[in-house]
């Protein structure tokens, strides 16, 4: 277990500074059936997204009920929801003409405030009754463009009176929406509309300067209502990072740094323009774009960044326009790159015939979700386990029975001062007395809150070792297969979720079949290793802690920092 783990530790440069949280757009998902919504939301969460963006397109009772159901399903997947509120036809009195985009023109200055207020009141009341939290609401969408707000003139630069009309219209829209939202959700964040940055003579050249003028419209500071500024960043494939940063800088220069920028849509002006002249693939361009957000975030506060979208904005491996999932139901290459980036996934060593990594698929997401929810946890029966003792000189702790505590059906592996070994401290290890082959293995545990402590859950056959999770404070997860017939030659993956894993319990597991092993964390597949039938035979299940420099610098007094296991799921046949 420990001898070869150093191969998978991340270098210092890989412990990246915090990136903005990832969100993904999927407009109109609430109109789909429950199963379709579930599948999409599972895949979005599997991408490493923390946020999901959508908004209702009607104020009817049925539309509100469907949107409430969508919000509930998103939260069940562990996603926060950015609710996007735009003006709808039903918010207006009288006929509306069609614009060049084929939509009915809806000028915010002419909205019927009473109708708009009533619609929002019904929506937020329904969400409240359902017990659904609302974390953030974005009011408007690309309202610096004529198609979304008919107060924006076309064919000429806006005159001062036209600009004032726009300011009054959007300002009142924002003010009314924020007032109703906070009557139900006082702590919800209010985000201004995502700016389209349309430029040219058909839109406001610098939308951030326009939004900044909302600080004083007829003596009213409408931006007092806002907790963040929405913006849309569509980078040029020819110059990905610089083109994105240029737009972000333009926004900051006008709006200042006091409130964060929320990139409520991001992508490329033309995803089919890759490979670009620099030879970048779409996947590489997407990574550069996310790198630019991360670098900018070190200087300017940013909220979540939302990729647009789940069903568009990318290309498949044949170069055809696509969303995150291609026609065969697999994640497209750029989506896989996004997946690796979001979870901080790094390969540890070359593939082998008995452990060949492949990309996670939507089918894997659905499969793991079914096992995660269906298989029932088991309590720890002390009689089913053997306590392992050793005094390995390569470690900074021995393993001793005094460090093993079966408590309330769970397990605590304690770090204690040693009394019966050469090392100064003792940790614990247990091994099942029976063996199991294949099946779903999962444990919920909380790691010790210090560096230098390895918190391990793994299986061993006569030949192979399957490290389901070797977890180090604060956020390192190592998933590895060792072949002891080849002196421990190993294939592994390192995962770095963007959170402190010692602050709560998390689920770590595998689905082991005769053909492959799917490694999962909190019900989400992280990587798949095809074993090609090589890993067979009964395996014992093991839990252990150990102190060693391979897990970080061991503190002077690590005693009292323990691994706590709440439950275990064990599949397979004895």
Long-range contacts (C-beta under 8 A, 24 or more apart in sequence): 1-456, 1-458, 1-465, 1-467, 1-470, 1-482, 1-544, 2-392, 2-394, 2-395, 2-454, 2-546, 2-548, 2-550, 3-394, 3-488, 4-480, 4-482, 4-488, 4-490, 5-454, 5-467, 5-470, 5-478, 5-480, 5-550, 6-550, 7-348, 7-349, 7-490, 7-492, 8-346, 8-348, 8-349, 8-478, 8-480, 8-490, 8-492, 8-493, 8-494, 9-476, 9-478, 9-494, 9-550, 10-346, 10-476, 10-494, 10-496, 14-344, 14-346, 14-494, 14-496, 15-496, 16-294, 16-344, 17-294, 17-297, 17-298, 18-294, 18-297, 18-498, 19-290, 19-293, 19-294, 19-297, 19-498, 20-263, 20-293, 20-294, 20-297, 20-302, 20-303, 20-304, 20-305, 21-50, 21-51, 21-303, 21-304, 21-305, 21-498, 22-47, 22-48, 22-49, 22-50, 22-51, 22-304, 22-305, 22-306, 22-307, 22-338, 22-342, 23-49, 23-50, 23-51, 23-52, 23-53, 23-80, 23-82, 23-264, 23-304, 23-305, 23-306, 23-307, 24-49, 24-51, 24-52, 24-53, 24-306, 24-307, 24-309, 24-310, 24-324, 25-52, 25-53, 25-54, 25-264, 25-265, 25-306, 25-307, 25-308, 25-309, 25-310, 26-52, 26-53, 26-54, 26-309, 26-310, 26-311, 27-54, 27-55, 27-84, 27-309, 28-54, 28-57, 29-54, 29-70, 29-310, 30-54, 30-56, 30-63, 30-66, 30-67, 30-69, 30-70, 31-57, 31-66, 34-69, 34-73, 37-69, 37-70, 37-73, 38-73, 39-362, 39-366, 40-310, 41-73, 41-74, 41-77, 41-79, 42-77, 42-362, 42-365, 42-366, 42-369, 43-310, 43-324, 43-325, 43-331, 43-362, 43-365, 44-77, 44-79, 44-310, 45-77, 45-78, 45-79, 45-524, 46-339, 46-360, 46-362, 46-365, 46-524, 46-525, 47-324, 47-335, 47-338, 47-339, 47-342, 48-338, 48-339, 48-341, 48-342, 48-343, 49-79, 49-342, 50-78, 50-79, 50-80, 50-304, 51-79, 51-80, 51-81, 51-82, 51-304, 51-306, 52-79, 52-80, 52-81, 52-82, 53-81, 53-82, 53-84, 53-138, 53-264, 53-306, 54-81, 54-83, 54-84, 55-83, 55-84, 55-85, 55-86, 55-138, 56-85, 56-123, 57-88, 58-88, 58-90, 59-88, 59-90, 59-118, 59-119, 59-122, 59-123, 64-122, 64-123, 64-126, 65-126, 67-123, 68-126, 68-127, 68-130, 68-132, 71-127, 71-130, 71-132, 71-134, 72-130, 72-132, 75-132, 75-133, 78-522, 80-135, 80-136, 80-304, 81-134, 81-135, 81-136, 82-135, 82-136, 82-137, 82-138, 82-191, 82-262, 82-264, 82-304, 82-306, 83-134, 83-136, 83-137, 83-138, 84-137, 84-138, 84-141, 84-264, 85-120, 85-137, 85-138, 85-139, 85-140, 85-177, 86-140, 86-141, 86-148, 87-111, 87-116, 87-140, 87-149, 87-173, 88-119, 90-115, 90-119, 91-115, 91-116, 91-119, 99-146, 99-147, 99-150, 100-146, 100-147, 100-154, 101-147, 103-147, 105-150, 106-148, 106-149, 106-150, 107-149, 107-150, 107-151, 107-169, 108-140, 108-143, 108-149, 108-151, 108-166, 108-169, 108-170, 108-172, 108-173, 109-151, 109-165, 109-166, 109-168, 109-169, 110-169, 111-169, 111-172, 111-173, 113-172, 113-176, 116-173, 116-176, 116-177, 117-176, 117-180, 120-176, 120-177, 120-180, 120-181, 121-180, 124-180, 124-181, 124-183, 124-184, 124-185, 125-184, 127-184, 128-184, 128-185, 133-185, 134-181, 134-184, 134-185, 134-188, 135-188, 135-189, 136-188, 136-189, 136-190, 136-191, 136-227, 136-228, 136-262, 136-303, 137-177, 137-181, 137-188, 137-189, 137-190, 137-191, 138-191, 138-192, 138-193, 138-194, 138-230, 138-262, 138-264, 139-173, 139-174, 139-177, 139-178, 139-190, 139-191, 139-192, 139-193, 140-170, 140-173, 140-174, 140-192, 140-193, 140-194, 140-230, 141-193, 141-194, 141-264, 142-193, 142-194, 142-195, 142-196, 142-198, 142-232, 143-170, 143-193, 144-193, 144-195, 144-196, 144-197, 144-198, 144-203, 144-204, 144-207, 144-210, 145-196, 145-198, 145-203, 146-202, 146-203, 148-193, 148-196, 152-203, 152-204, 154-202, 155-201, 155-202, 156-201, 157-201, 157-205, 158-204, 163-204, 163-210, 163-213, 164-217, 166-210, 167-210, 167-213, 167-214, 167-217, 168-217, 168-218, 170-214, 170-222, 171-214, 171-217, 171-220, 171-222, 172-222, 174-214, 174-222, 174-225, 174-226, 175-220, 175-222, 175-225, 178-225, 178-226, 189-227, 189-228, 189-303, 190-225, 190-226, 190-227, 190-228, 191-226, 191-227, 191-228, 191-229, 191-230, 191-262, 191-264, 191-303, 192-223, 192-226, 192-228, 192-229, 192-230, 193-230, 194-230, 194-231, 194-232, 194-262, 194-263, 194-264, 194-265, 195-230, 195-231, 195-232, 195-251, 196-232, 197-231, 197-232, 197-233, 197-234, 197-247, 197-250, 206-250, 206-254, 208-250, 208-251, 208-252, 208-253, 208-254, 208-255, 209-254, 211-254, 211-255, 212-254, 212-255, 212-256, 226-259, 227-259, 228-259, 228-260, 228-261, 228-262, 228-303, 229-255, 229-259, 229-260, 229-261, 229-262, 230-261, 230-262, 230-264, 231-261, 231-262, 231-263, 231-264, 232-263, 232-264, 232-265, 232-266, 232-308, 233-263, 233-265, 233-266, 233-289, 233-305, 234-265, 234-266, 234-267, 234-268, 234-269, 235-266, 235-267, 235-268, 235-269, 235-285, 235-289, 235-292, 236-268, 236-269, 237-268, 237-269, 237-270, 237-271, 237-273, 237-274, 237-276, 237-280, 237-285, 238-273, 238-276, 238-277, 240-268, 240-276, 240-280, 240-285, 240-288, 240-289, 240-292, 241-288, 241-289, 241-291, 241-292, 242-292, 244-289, 244-292, 244-293, 245-292, 245-295, 245-296, 248-296, 248-300, 252-300, 257-300, 257-301, 259-301, 260-300, 260-301, 260-302, 260-303, 261-300, 261-301, 261-302, 261-303, 262-302, 262-303, 262-304, 262-305, 263-293, 263-302, 263-303, 263-304, 263-305, 263-306, 264-306, 265-306, 265-307, 265-308, 265-309, 266-293, 266-305, 266-306, 266-307, 266-308, 267-307, 267-308, 267-309, 267-313, 268-313, 271-313, 271-314, 271-315, 271-321, 271-334, 272-315, 272-319, 272-321, 274-315, 281-333, 282-314, 282-315, 282-333, 282-334, 283-333, 283-334, 283-336, 283-337, 284-337, 286-334, 286-337, 286-338, 287-337, 287-341, 290-338, 290-341, 307-338, 325-362, 329-361, 329-362, 329-363, 330-359, 330-361, 330-362, 331-359, 331-360, 331-361, 331-362, 336-360, 343-495, 343-496, 343-497, 343-526, 344-475, 344-494, 344-495, 344-496, 344-497, 344-498, 345-493, 345-494, 345-495, 345-526, 345-527, 346-493, 346-494, 346-496, 347-492, 347-493, 348-478, 348-480, 348-490, 348-491, 348-492, 348-493, 348-494, 349-490, 349-491, 349-492, 350-491, 351-491, 352-483, 352-489, 352-491, 353-532, 353-534, 354-464, 354-481, 354-483, 354-531, 354-532, 354-534, 354-535, 355-481, 355-483, 355-491, 355-529, 355-530, 355-531, 355-534, 356-491, 356-529, 356-530, 356-532, 357-491, 357-493, 357-527, 357-528, 357-529, 357-530, 358-516, 358-528, 358-529, 358-530, 359-528, 360-518, 360-525, 360-526, 360-527, 360-528, 364-518, 364-525, 364-528, 365-524, 365-525, 367-511, 367-518, 367-525, 368-511, 368-518, 368-520, 368-523, 368-524, 368-525, 369-523, 371-440, 371-442, 371-511, 372-442, 372-507, 372-509, 372-520, 372-523, 373-523, 375-440, 375-442, 375-569, 375-571, 376-569, 377-444, 377-566, 377-567, 377-568, 377-569, 378-567, 378-568, 378-569, 378-570, 379-409, 379-410, 379-567, 380-406, 380-409, 380-410, 380-411, 380-565, 380-567, 380-568, 382-406, 384-432, 384-433, 384-434, 385-430, 385-431, 385-432, 385-433, 386-430, 386-431, 386-432, 386-433, 387-428, 387-429, 387-430, 388-429, 388-430, 388-431, 388-542, 388-544, 390-429, 391-421, 391-422, 391-423, 392-546, 393-422, 394-548, 395-423, 395-546, 395-547, 395-548, 396-423, 396-424, 396-425, 396-452, 396-547, 396-548, 396-549, 396-554, 397-423, 397-424, 397-425, 397-426, 397-427, 397-545, 397-546, 397-547, 397-548, 398-422, 398-423, 398-425, 398-426, 398-427, 399-426, 399-427, 399-428, 399-429, 399-544, 399-546, 400-426, 400-427, 400-428, 401-428, 402-426, 403-427, 403-428, 403-545, 404-428, 404-429, 404-430, 409-567, 410-564, 410-565, 410-566, 410-567, 411-543, 411-564, 411-565, 412-562, 412-563, 412-564, 412-565, 413-455, 413-543, 413-544, 413-545, 413-562, 413-563, 413-564, 413-565, 414-560, 414-562, 415-448, 415-453, 415-545, 415-547, 415-558, 415-559, 415-560, 415-561, 415-562, 416-559, 417-559, 423-547, 425-547, 425-558, 425-559, 427-453, 427-544, 427-545, 427-546, 427-547, 428-544, 428-545, 429-542, 429-543, 429-544, 429-545, 430-542, 430-543, 430-544, 431-540, 431-541, 431-542, 432-540, 432-541, 432-542, 432-570, 433-540, 434-538, 434-540, 434-574, 435-537, 435-538, 435-539, 435-540, 435-574, 436-538, 436-539, 436-541, 436-570, 436-571, 436-572, 436-573, 436-574, 437-536, 437-537, 437-538, 437-539, 437-572, 437-573, 438-512, 438-513, 438-514, 438-571, 438-572, 438-573, 439-511, 439-512, 439-570, 439-571, 439-572, 439-573, 440-509, 440-510, 440-511, 440-512, 440-569, 440-571, 441-468, 441-509, 441-510, 441-512, 441-541, 441-568, 441-569, 441-570, 441-571, 441-572, 442-507, 442-508, 442-509, 442-510, 442-520, 442-568, 442-569, 443-468, 443-507, 443-508, 443-509, 443-543, 443-565, 443-566, 443-567, 443-568, 443-569, 444-505, 444-506, 444-507, 444-508, 444-565, 444-566, 444-567, 445-505, 445-506, 445-508, 445-543, 445-563, 445-564, 445-565, 445-566, 446-501, 446-502, 446-504, 446-505, 446-506, 446-563, 446-564, 446-566, 447-471, 447-472, 447-473, 447-501, 447-502, 447-563, 448-473, 448-502, 448-545, 448-558, 448-561, 448-562, 448-563, 449-473, 449-500, 449-502, 449-503, 449-561, 450-552, 450-554, 450-555, 450-558, 450-561, 451-551, 451-552, 451-553, 451-554, 451-555, 452-547, 452-548, 452-549, 452-551, 452-552, 452-553, 452-554, 452-555, 452-558, 453-545, 453-546, 453-547, 453-551, 453-552, 453-554, 453-558, 453-561, 453-563, 454-544, 454-545, 454-546, 454-547, 454-548, 454-550, 454-551, 455-545, 455-563, 456-542, 456-543, 456-544, 456-545, 456-546, 457-508, 457-541, 457-542, 457-543, 457-565, 458-541, 458-542, 459-510, 459-512, 459-539, 459-540, 459-541, 459-542, 460-539, 460-540, 460-542, 461-535, 461-536, 461-537, 461-538, 461-539, 462-537, 463-535, 463-537, 464-534, 464-535, 464-539, 466-510, 466-512, 466-517, 466-535, 466-539, 467-492, 468-508, 468-509, 468-510, 468-519, 469-508, 469-519, 469-521, 471-501, 471-508, 472-551, 472-552, 473-500, 473-501, 473-502, 473-551, 473-552, 474-500, 474-501, 474-502, 475-499, 475-500, 475-501, 477-501, 477-508, 477-521, 477-526, 479-519, 479-526, 479-527, 481-517, 481-529, 481-531, 481-535, 491-529, 493-519, 493-526, 493-527, 495-521, 495-526, 495-527, 497-521, 505-564, 505-566, 509-569, 512-571, 512-572, 538-574, 539-572, 541-568, 541-570
